[in-house]
Amino acid sequence: MDTLRDLWHGYAVHETGTRNNPADALSAIEAASDQKTLDEARVAFLGKKGRLTAASAAMKDLPNEEKPAYGQALNVARSAVTTAIDGKLAQLQEQADQKSVEGIDLTLPPRELLEGGLHPLTLIKDRAIQILRRMGFALADGPEIETEYHCFDALNTPDDHPARNEKDTFYFDSGKLLRTHTSSVQIRTMEKATPPVRIIAPGSAYRRDEIDATHLSVFNQLEGLFVAEDVKLGDLKGTLEYFLRALFGDKTEVRFRPHFFPFTEPSFEIDVKLHVKGQAPKWIEVAGCGMVDPAVFTSLTASRGDDLFDPERVTGFAFGMGLDRLAMIQWGIKDIRQLIDNDTRFLKQFS
């Protein structure tokens, strides 16, 4: 019973309701001058090897008739110590808060609150989506980790095409890859949809490009697809001319140059004339486009097992553009790396 008497005498309350001389635990807690010493006191009395823990372990050696009173005393002691620790912690925190504002002149004017804003890539993406949504295009999405089939095979890309080389594309050991364009979203959409299909697919793309003033290994694309009966080249031209003039201004000059892409035929690159104050106007490439190659529809028809995308029934056009390039044109940004440097001196221009 000596342990029980010590415990009761040190931590509990007498039957008269008055507290005895301060116990060691309460004294140690009250004497704590910072959170470190307070935590040391907590460990000394409540920790795995603490005095209260040891006292709890001793209960198994007591006669059964003494265990209820002993357990009650333990609970009273543990509650008293825990309450004291919580109170002391609040007191120390209040003292620290008061000390942290000492010497501050509350009459001084406050610092200017900085205003946040959207990143230029977000601004140009939102604007491009807004224009194309008004033209009837729906948003579509797909995985960034892709299969070779969706990224290359289904898009009529031959095995010896440079884009399929490990020097140009990020491959995983599993054989999957980081998509090199968001055209894979077009294939995934057509695998499940029924014509007509009119979608845009904004998102990240990845290529093993050397990072310089005009190239990044991770960039942002926006691609579009329209498939229906009797879609013509004039529909493609009118759509993109309207889009670019809505984005850059009614007087924007646009030109189409013949090009080659495996998944479109005929194919074109699109340039707009860039006007920078103090410099001669110059043409700059902004997008690639073309009529969907019938081979893409033929492959899709075979994988679907129906004739909804039979090239004898439907035609379509596709286009893709880099949002990073559009942002550079929109705001006259000369180095694409500024879009990822997170330099607030640069970014605050857009807030």
C-alpha positions in Angstrom: 0.0 0.0 0.0 3.0 2.3 0.3 2.9 3.0 -3.5 -0.8 3.8 -3.3 -0.4 6.1 -0.3 2.5 8.0 -2.1 0.4 8.3 -5.2 -2.7 9.6 -3.4 -0.6 11.9 -1.2 1.3 13.3 -4.2 -1.4 13.7 -6.8 -4.8 13.2 -5.5 -7.2 15.2 -3.2 -8.0 14.5 0.4 -11.4 13.4 1.4 -11.9 16.9 2.9 -11.6 18.4 -0.6 -8.4 20.4 0.1 -5.2 19.9 -1.8 -2.2 18.6 0.1 1.3 20.1 -0.5 2.0 20.4 -4.2 3.0 17.1 -5.7 6.3 16.6 -7.6 4.5 16.4 -10.9 2.5 19.6 -10.4 5.6 21.4 -9.1 7.6 20.3 -12.1 4.9 21.4 -14.5 4.5 24.8 -12.9 8.2 25.4 -12.9 8.5 24.7 -16.7 9.8 27.8 -18.4 9.3 26.6 -22.0 7.7 23.9 -24.1 10.9 21.7 -23.9 11.0 21.5 -20.1 7.2 21.0 -20.0 7.6 18.1 -22.4 10.3 16.7 -20.2 8.0 16.8 -17.2 5.2 15.1 -19.2 7.5 12.3 -20.2 8.8 11.9 -16.6 5.3 11.3 -15.2 3.1 10.2 -18.1 5.7 8.6 -20.5 6.2 4.9 -21.1 8.8 4.9 -18.3 7.1 7.6 -16.2 6.2 7.5 -12.6 2.4 7.2 -13.2 3.0 4.5 -15.7 5.1 2.6 -13.2 2.4 3.0 -10.6 -0.2 1.6 -13.0 2.0 -1.4 -13.6 2.2 -2.0 -9.8 -1.5 -2.5 -9.5 -1.3 -6.1 -10.7 0.6 -7.0 -7.5 -2.1 -5.6 -5.1 -4.8 -7.7 -3.4 -8.1 -7.6 -5.4 -9.9 -5.7 -2.6 -7.4 -2.8 -2.9 -7.3 -2.5 -6.6 -10.5 -0.3 -7.0 -9.3 2.4 -4.7 -5.8 2.2 -6.2 -7.2 2.6 -9.7 -9.4 5.5 -8.7 -6.4 7.3 -7.2 -4.4 6.7 -10.4 -7.2 8.2 -12.5 -7.4 11.3 -10.2 -3.6 11.7 -10.4 -3.4 11.2 -14.2 -6.3 13.7 -14.7 -4.6 16.3 -12.4 -1.3 16.0 -14.3 -2.9 16.2 -17.7 -5.0 19.2 -16.8 -1.9 21.0 -15.4 0.1 20.3 -18.5 -2.7 21.6 -20.8 -3.0 24.7 -18.7 0.7 25.4 -18.6 1.0 24.8 -22.4 -1.7 27.5 -22.9 0.1 29.8 -20.6 3.4 29.4 -22.4 1.8 29.9 -25.7 0.2 33.1 -24.6 3.5 34.4 -23.3 5.2 33.5 -26.6 2.4 35.4 -28.5 2.8 38.5 -26.3 6.6 38.4 -26.8 6.3 38.1 -30.6 4.6 41.5 -30.8 6.8 43.4 -28.3 8.2 46.5 -29.9 5.7 46.6 -32.7 4.2 50.0 -33.3 0.5 49.4 -34.0 0.0 52.9 -35.3 2.3 52.3 -38.3 0.6 51.9 -41.6 0.3 48.2 -42.7 2.4 46.7 -45.5 0.7 46.6 -48.9 -1.2 43.4 -49.5 0.0 41.8 -52.7 -2.8 40.8 -55.1 -2.7 37.4 -56.7 -3.5 36.6 -60.3 -3.8 33.9 -62.8 -0.7 32.6 -64.6 -0.4 33.8 -68.2 -0.8 30.1 -69.4 -4.0 29.8 -67.5 -5.2 33.1 -68.9 -4.5 32.1 -72.6 -6.0 28.6 -72.1 -9.2 30.0 -70.5 -9.5 32.5 -73.4 -8.9 29.9 -76.1 -11.4 27.5 -74.5 -14.0 30.3 -74.2 -13.7 31.1 -77.9 -13.9 27.5 -79.1 -16.7 26.6 -76.7 -18.8 29.4 -78.3 -18.1 27.6 -81.6 -19.6 24.4 -80.4 -16.6 22.5 -79.2 -16.8 20.3 -76.1 -14.0 19.7 -73.6 -12.4 16.3 -73.6 -9.6 14.8 -71.5 -7.3 11.8 -71.4 -4.3 10.2 -69.5 -0.9 11.8 -69.8 0.7 8.3 -69.5 -0.3 6.7 -72.8 0.1 3.6 -74.9 2.0 3.5 -78.2 -1.3 2.6 -79.9 -3.2 5.7 -78.8 -0.2 8.0 -79.2 1.2 6.7 -82.5 -0.4 3.6 -84.1 -4.0 4.8 -84.1 -2.7 8.1 -85.6 -1.2 6.5 -88.6 2.4 7.1 -87.4 4.8 4.6 -88.9 7.3 2.6 -86.9 10.3 4.5 -88.2 8.9 7.9 -87.5 11.4 10.1 -85.5 8.7 10.8 -82.8 8.8 7.1 -81.8 12.5 7.2 -81.1 13.6 7.2 -77.4 15.6 10.3 -78.2 12.4 12.2 -78.8 9.9 10.5 -76.4 9.9 9.6 -72.7 9.3 5.8 -72.4 8.6 3.8 -69.3 10.0 0.2 -68.7 6.4 -1.0 -69.1 6.4 0.2 -72.7 4.0 3.1 -72.0 5.1 6.7 -72.6 4.4 10.3 -71.7 2.1 11.5 -74.4 3.9 13.6 -77.0 0.7 15.4 -78.0 -3.0 15.5 -76.9 -4.0 14.0 -80.2 -4.3 10.7 -78.2 -7.4 12.3 -76.6 -9.0 12.5 -80.0 -8.6 8.7 -80.5 -9.9 7.9 -77.1 -12.9 10.1 -77.7 -13.7 8.5 -81.1 -13.4 5.0 -79.6 -16.5 5.7 -77.5 -18.4 8.5 -79.2 -20.9 8.6 -82.1 -20.5 11.1 -84.9 -20.7 14.0 -85.1 -17.8 14.7 -82.8 -16.6 18.2 -82.0 -14.0 18.4 -79.2 -11.0 20.3 -77.9 -8.4 18.7 -75.6 -6.1 21.1 -73.6 -3.4 19.5 -71.6 0.3 18.8 -71.0 2.6 17.1 -73.5 6.1 15.8 -73.2 9.1 15.6 -75.5 12.8 15.2 -75.1 13.6 18.7 -76.4 16.6 20.7 -75.4 15.3 23.5 -73.1 16.0 27.0 -74.7 14.3 30.2 -75.4 11.7 28.6 -77.6 11.5 24.9 -76.3 10.6 23.1 -73.1 10.5 19.4 -72.4 7.0 19.8 -70.9 4.6 22.2 -72.7 0.9 22.9 -73.0 -1.2 22.0 -76.0 -4.7 22.5 -77.2 -5.9 20.2 -79.9 -9.3 20.1 -81.7 -11.3 17.6 -83.7 -14.4 17.9 -85.8 -15.8 14.7 -87.4 -19.2 14.6 -89.2 -20.6 14.0 -92.7 -19.3 16.3 -95.4 -16.7 18.2 -93.4 -14.6 20.2 -95.8 -11.2 22.0 -95.8 -13.1 25.3 -95.9 -14.6 24.5 -92.5 -11.1 24.0 -91.1 -9.8 27.2 -92.6 -12.8 29.3 -91.5 -12.7 27.8 -87.9 -9.1 28.6 -87.3 -9.1 32.0 -88.9 -12.0 33.0 -86.8 -10.3 31.6 -83.6 -7.0 33.3 -84.2 -8.7 36.7 -84.9 -10.9 36.4 -81.9 -7.8 35.7 -79.8 -5.3 38.2 -81.2 -7.6 40.8 -82.8 -9.8 41.3 -85.9 -6.9 42.6 -88.0 -4.6 39.6 -87.4 -3.1 38.2 -90.6 -3.2 34.4 -90.9 -1.6 32.2 -93.5 -1.7 28.4 -94.2 1.4 26.6 -95.4 1.4 23.1 -96.8 3.1 20.6 -94.5 3.0 16.9 -93.5 1.6 15.1 -90.5 1.0 11.4 -90.5 -2.6 11.7 -89.3 -3.9 14.4 -91.6 -4.0 14.7 -95.4 -3.8 17.4 -96.6 -1.8 19.0 -93.8 -0.9 22.6 -93.0 1.1 24.8 -90.6 -0.5 28.1 -89.6 1.3 31.4 -89.1 0.2 34.7 -87.8 2.0 38.0 -88.5 3.5 39.3 -85.3 3.8 43.1 -84.9 6.2 44.2 -82.2 6.8 47.9 -81.6 10.2 48.9 -83.0 10.6 45.8 -85.0 9.6 44.7 -88.5 6.5 42.5 -88.7 7.3 38.8 -89.0 5.4 35.6 -89.5 5.4 33.1 -86.6 4.1 29.6 -86.6 1.3 29.0 -84.1 -0.5 25.7 -85.1 -0.6 22.6 -87.2 -3.8 21.3 -88.8 -5.3 19.2 -91.6 -8.1 16.9 -92.8 -8.1 13.7 -90.8 -6.4 11.0 -92.9 -8.8 8.2 -94.0 -6.3 5.7 -92.6 -7.1 7.0 -89.1 -10.8 6.3 -89.6 -10.1 2.9 -91.2 -8.0 1.8 -88.1 -10.7 3.2 -85.8 -13.4 1.3 -87.6 -11.5 -1.9 -87.2 -11.0 -1.4 -83.5 -14.6 -0.4 -82.8 -16.1 -3.2 -84.9 -18.7 -0.9 -86.6 -18.9 1.5 -89.5 -19.8 4.7 -87.7 -16.4 6.2 -88.6 -16.1 4.6 -92.0 -14.1 7.1 -94.2 -16.8 6.6 -96.8 -19.4 8.0 -94.4 -17.5 10.7 -92.4 -14.7 13.3 -92.9 -13.1 15.6 -90.3 -10.4 18.0 -89.5 -8.0 18.3 -86.6 -5.7 21.0 -85.3 -3.2 21.5 -82.5 -1.4 24.5 -81.1 1.0 25.2 -78.2 -0.5 27.4 -75.5 2.9 28.5 -74.5 3.5 29.8 -78.0 0.2 31.6 -78.0 1.0 33.3 -74.7 4.4 34.4 -76.1 2.6 36.0 -79.0 -0.2 37.5 -77.0 2.2 39.4 -74.5 5.4 39.6 -76.5 7.3 37.2 -74.3 10.7 36.5 -75.9 11.9 33.6 -73.7 9.5 30.6 -73.0 11.4 29.8 -69.8 9.9 32.8 -68.2 6.6 30.9 -68.1 8.1 28.3 -65.7 10.6 30.4 -63.7 8.0 31.6 -61.2 9.7 35.0 -61.0 7.2 37.3 -59.3 8.6 40.3 -61.0 7.5 38.8 -64.3 4.3 37.2 -63.2 2.9 40.3 -61.4 2.4 41.9 -64.9 -0.6 39.6 -65.3 -2.3 40.1 -61.9 
